[in-house]
């Protein structure tokens, strides 16, 4: 009798482990394919770690089940036929089990997508609130954006202001300031941010760069007396069609921010206006 109970228990553990294993794999596939986020931590790692525990439990129960079955069969040769007849589920109970398994799959899908949507909504709301607070608190410090010019003094000022913005609000990991400009006859968007290095050039700039107003000289000089300079083309903000359309709309007067999820990270374009005119777009990334 004890053997029968132990075998039944190991069967239940093994079946439960298999179902949990299937659910975990299914959840990981959903998270990876749809790039879902359920919490601030990476829940995919949690599911992956759970797989190891489930596999260990499954292997252990399988080995124990085999050993118990062999022992019991040796004591009672008719056990195998008897246990098969005794434990054969009815058609009604089988349907219930299958229905319950399918229901768990559906609940898992709904839970993952609802958690992802809830976290996105909460995170975007927090980013927008943080952006509004930053702009209100540092309105005077950002006033210089109205008088954009591509030179060393303006770039140093914008980098300093970005450093201040990021230091005063931990809800936003990265801030970039985007401004419209021209290189020759081409309209471009330039991006200035802490994460974007400021590459300097030495020597004599090309005539094309000079004629297209693509350079600005720095006050510093190299050891051989050559003046250093910056190029606008090094600051171009690379966009796709959707992002360019958003920036065009904001510099044409759109006042509402745009939020999206890119590669698992949250981003927001926030138009900064002075006297009803968008002078720059603040790009927040977290």
C-alpha positions as CSV (number, residue, x, y, z in Angstrom):
1,X,0.0,0.0,0.0
2,X,2.8,2.4,0.8
3,X,4.5,1.6,-2.5
4,X,1.3,2.4,-4.4
5,X,0.9,5.8,-2.6
6,X,4.6,6.6,-3.2
7,X,4.3,5.7,-6.9
8,X,1.1,7.8,-7.2
9,X,2.9,10.7,-5.5
10,X,5.9,10.5,-7.8
11,X,3.5,10.3,-10.9
12,X,1.8,13.5,-9.7
13,X,5.1,15.3,-9.1
14,X,6.4,14.2,-12.5
15,X,3.2,15.3,-14.3
16,X,3.2,18.6,-12.5
17,X,6.9,19.2,-13.3
18,X,6.2,18.5,-17.0
19,X,3.3,21.0,-17.1
20,X,5.4,23.6,-15.2
21,X,8.2,23.0,-17.7
22,X,5.9,23.5,-20.6
23,X,4.4,26.7,-19.1
24,X,7.8,28.2,-18.4
25,X,9.0,27.5,-21.9
26,X,5.8,28.9,-23.3
27,X,6.2,32.0,-21.1
28,X,9.8,32.6,-22.2
29,X,8.9,32.3,-25.9
30,X,6.1,34.9,-25.4
31,X,8.5,37.2,-23.5
32,X,11.3,36.9,-26.1
33,X,9.0,37.1,-29.2
34,X,6.9,40.0,-28.1
35,X,9.6,41.7,-26.0
36,X,7.3,41.8,-22.9
37,X,8.2,43.4,-19.6
38,X,6.2,42.4,-16.5
39,X,8.3,44.1,-13.8
40,X,11.3,46.3,-13.4
41,X,13.5,43.2,-13.2
42,X,14.0,41.0,-16.1
43,X,11.4,38.3,-15.6
44,X,12.8,36.2,-18.4
45,X,15.8,35.5,-16.2
46,X,13.4,34.4,-13.4
47,X,11.6,31.9,-15.7
48,X,15.0,30.6,-17.0
49,X,16.2,30.0,-13.5
50,X,12.9,28.2,-12.7
51,X,13.6,25.8,-15.5
52,X,16.6,24.4,-13.7
53,X,14.6,23.7,-10.5
54,X,11.8,22.1,-12.5
55,X,14.1,19.9,-14.4
56,X,15.8,18.7,-11.3
57,X,12.5,17.9,-9.7
58,X,11.3,16.1,-12.8
59,X,14.5,14.0,-13.1
60,X,14.4,13.1,-9.4
61,X,10.7,12.1,-9.4
62,X,11.3,10.0,-12.6
63,X,14.2,8.1,-11.0
64,X,12.3,7.5,-7.8
65,X,9.2,6.4,-9.7
66,X,11.2,3.8,-11.7
67,X,12.9,2.4,-8.6
68,X,9.6,2.1,-6.8
69,X,7.9,0.5,-9.7
70,X,10.6,-2.1,-10.2
71,X,10.5,-2.9,-6.5
72,X,6.7,-3.2,-6.4
73,X,6.6,-5.3,-9.6
74,X,9.1,-7.7,-8.2
75,X,6.8,-8.2,-5.1
76,X,3.6,-8.4,-7.0
77,X,3.6,-9.4,-10.7
78,X,0.0,-8.4,-11.3
79,X,0.5,-4.9,-10.0
80,X,1.0,-3.4,-13.5
81,X,-2.2,-4.6,-14.9
82,X,-4.1,-3.8,-11.7
83,X,-2.8,-0.2,-11.4
84,X,-3.6,0.5,-15.0
85,X,-7.2,-0.6,-14.6
86,X,-7.6,1.2,-11.2
87,X,-6.1,4.5,-12.3
88,X,-7.5,4.8,-15.8
89,X,-9.3,8.1,-15.9
90,X,-12.8,8.4,-17.2
91,X,-13.4,10.3,-20.4
92,X,-15.2,13.1,-18.5
93,X,-12.3,13.6,-16.1
94,X,-9.8,13.6,-19.0
95,X,-11.7,16.4,-20.7
96,X,-11.6,18.4,-17.4
97,X,-7.9,18.0,-17.2
98,X,-7.3,19.1,-20.8
99,X,-9.7,22.0,-20.3
100,X,-7.8,23.1,-17.1
101,X,-4.5,22.9,-18.9
102,X,-5.7,25.0,-21.8
103,X,-7.3,27.5,-19.3
104,X,-3.9,27.9,-17.6
105,X,-2.3,28.6,-20.9
106,X,-4.9,31.3,-21.6
107,X,-4.5,32.8,-18.2
108,X,-0.7,32.9,-18.6
109,X,-1.0,34.7,-21.9
110,X,-3.4,37.2,-20.5
111,X,-1.3,37.8,-17.4
112,X,1.9,38.4,-19.3
113,X,0.4,40.8,-21.8
114,X,-1.6,42.6,-19.1
115,X,1.5,42.9,-16.9
116,X,3.5,44.3,-19.9
117,X,0.8,46.8,-20.7
118,X,0.4,47.9,-17.1
119,X,4.2,48.4,-16.6
120,X,4.5,50.3,-19.9
121,X,1.6,52.6,-18.9
122,X,3.1,53.2,-15.5
123,X,6.6,53.8,-16.8
124,X,5.5,56.2,-19.5
125,X,3.4,58.2,-17.1
126,X,6.4,58.4,-14.7
127,X,8.7,59.5,-17.6
128,X,6.3,62.2,-18.7
129,X,5.8,63.5,-15.1
130,X,9.6,63.6,-14.6
131,X,10.1,65.4,-17.9
132,X,7.5,68.1,-16.9
133,X,9.1,68.5,-13.5
134,X,12.5,68.9,-15.0
135,X,11.4,71.5,-17.5
136,X,9.5,73.5,-14.9
137,X,12.4,73.4,-12.5
138,X,15.1,74.2,-15.1
139,X,13.1,76.5,-17.3
140,X,15.6,79.4,-16.9
141,X,18.6,77.1,-17.5
142,X,17.1,75.8,-20.8
143,X,16.3,79.3,-22.1
144,X,19.5,79.4,-24.1
145,X,18.0,76.7,-26.4
146,X,16.1,79.5,-28.1
147,X,19.3,80.9,-29.5
148,X,20.8,77.9,-31.1
149,X,24.2,78.2,-32.8
150,X,26.6,75.5,-33.6
151,X,29.7,76.6,-31.7
152,X,31.9,75.5,-28.8
153,X,30.2,77.8,-26.2
154,X,26.7,76.6,-27.0
155,X,27.7,72.9,-27.1
156,X,29.5,73.2,-23.7
157,X,26.4,74.9,-22.3
158,X,24.0,72.2,-23.5
159,X,26.2,69.4,-22.2
160,X,26.4,71.0,-18.8
161,X,22.6,71.4,-18.7
162,X,22.1,67.8,-19.7
163,X,24.4,66.7,-16.9
164,X,22.4,68.8,-14.4
165,X,19.1,67.4,-15.7
166,X,20.2,63.8,-15.3
167,X,21.7,64.4,-11.9
168,X,18.5,65.8,-10.5
169,X,16.1,63.0,-11.6
170,X,16.9,59.3,-11.4
171,X,13.8,58.3,-13.3
172,X,15.4,59.1,-16.6
173,X,18.7,57.4,-17.4
174,X,19.7,59.4,-20.5
175,X,18.8,62.8,-21.9
176,X,19.6,64.1,-25.4
177,X,18.7,67.5,-26.8
178,X,17.7,67.6,-30.5
179,X,17.8,70.7,-32.7
180,X,17.1,71.3,-36.4
181,X,20.0,72.5,-38.6
182,X,21.3,72.5,-42.1
183,X,24.3,71.2,-43.8
184,X,24.4,72.9,-47.2
185,X,20.9,72.5,-48.6
186,X,20.1,69.4,-46.5
187,X,17.9,69.7,-43.4
188,X,19.2,67.6,-40.6
189,X,18.6,67.0,-36.9
190,X,21.6,67.3,-34.6
191,X,21.7,65.5,-31.2
192,X,23.7,66.6,-28.2
193,X,23.9,64.4,-25.2
194,X,26.2,63.1,-22.4
195,X,26.5,59.7,-24.1
196,X,27.5,61.2,-27.4
197,X,31.2,62.0,-27.5
198,X,32.4,65.2,-29.0
199,X,34.8,64.3,-31.8
200,X,37.4,66.9,-32.7
201,X,39.2,67.3,-36.0
202,X,42.6,68.8,-36.8
203,X,44.2,70.0,-40.0
204,X,42.7,71.9,-42.8
205,X,38.9,71.2,-43.3
206,X,37.7,70.4,-46.8
207,X,36.3,73.1,-49.0
208,X,33.0,71.2,-49.1
209,X,32.7,71.4,-45.3
210,X,33.6,75.1,-45.3
211,X,31.1,76.0,-48.1
212,X,28.3,73.9,-46.5
213,X,28.9,75.5,-43.0
214,X,29.6,72.1,-41.6
215,X,32.4,73.2,-39.2
216,X,33.0,75.4,-36.2
217,X,36.5,76.2,-34.9
218,X,37.5,75.6,-31.3
219,X,39.5,77.9,-29.1
220,X,42.1,75.1,-28.4
221,X,45.0,74.4,-30.6
222,X,47.3,71.3,-31.1
223,X,51.0,71.4,-30.2
224,X,51.9,72.3,-33.8
225,X,49.6,75.3,-33.7
226,X,46.8,73.8,-35.8
227,X,43.3,74.8,-34.7
228,X,40.8,72.1,-33.9
229,X,37.3,72.1,-35.2
230,X,33.9,70.3,-34.9
231,X,31.7,69.0,-37.7
232,X,28.0,69.1,-37.7
233,X,27.9,65.8,-39.5
234,X,29.3,64.1,-36.4
235,X,26.2,65.2,-34.4
236,X,23.5,64.0,-36.8
237,X,20.6,62.3,-35.1
238,X,19.9,59.2,-37.2
239,X,16.2,58.6,-37.7
240,X,13.8,56.3,-39.4
241,X,10.7,57.5,-41.3
242,X,8.5,57.3,-38.2
243,X,10.9,59.2,-36.0
244,X,11.6,61.9,-38.6
245,X,7.8,62.4,-39.0
246,X,7.5,62.8,-35.2
247,X,10.3,65.4,-35.1
248,X,8.9,67.3,-38.1
249,X,5.5,67.5,-36.4
250,X,7.0,68.7,-33.1
251,X,9.0,71.5,-34.7
252,X,5.9,72.4,-36.7
253,X,4.0,73.0,-33.4
254,X,3.0,69.7,-32.0
255,X,3.0,70.0,-28.2
256,X,2.2,66.4,-27.1
257,X,5.1,64.1,-26.3
258,X,5.7,60.8,-28.1
259,X,6.5,57.6,-26.2
260,X,7.5,54.2,-27.4
261,X,9.3,51.0,-26.5
262,X,12.5,50.3,-28.4
263,X,14.4,47.0,-27.8
264,X,13.0,46.7,-24.3
265,X,13.9,50.3,-23.4
266,X,11.5,53.2,-22.9
267,X,12.0,56.4,-24.9
268,X,10.1,59.7,-25.1
269,X,10.4,62.7,-27.4
270,X,9.3,65.9,-25.5
271,X,8.9,69.2,-27.4
272,X,10.4,72.1,-25.5
273,X,8.7,75.4,-26.4
274,X,9.4,79.0,-25.7
275,X,6.7,81.5,-26.6
276,X,4.7,78.9,-28.4
277,X,7.5,77.8,-30.6
278,X,9.4,74.5,-30.4
279,X,13.1,75.4,-30.1
280,X,14.3,71.9,-29.2
281,X,13.1,68.3,-28.6
282,X,14.2,66.6,-25.4
283,X,14.8,62.9,-26.0
284,X,14.5,60.9,-22.8
285,X,15.7,57.2,-22.7
286,X,15.4,54.7,-19.9
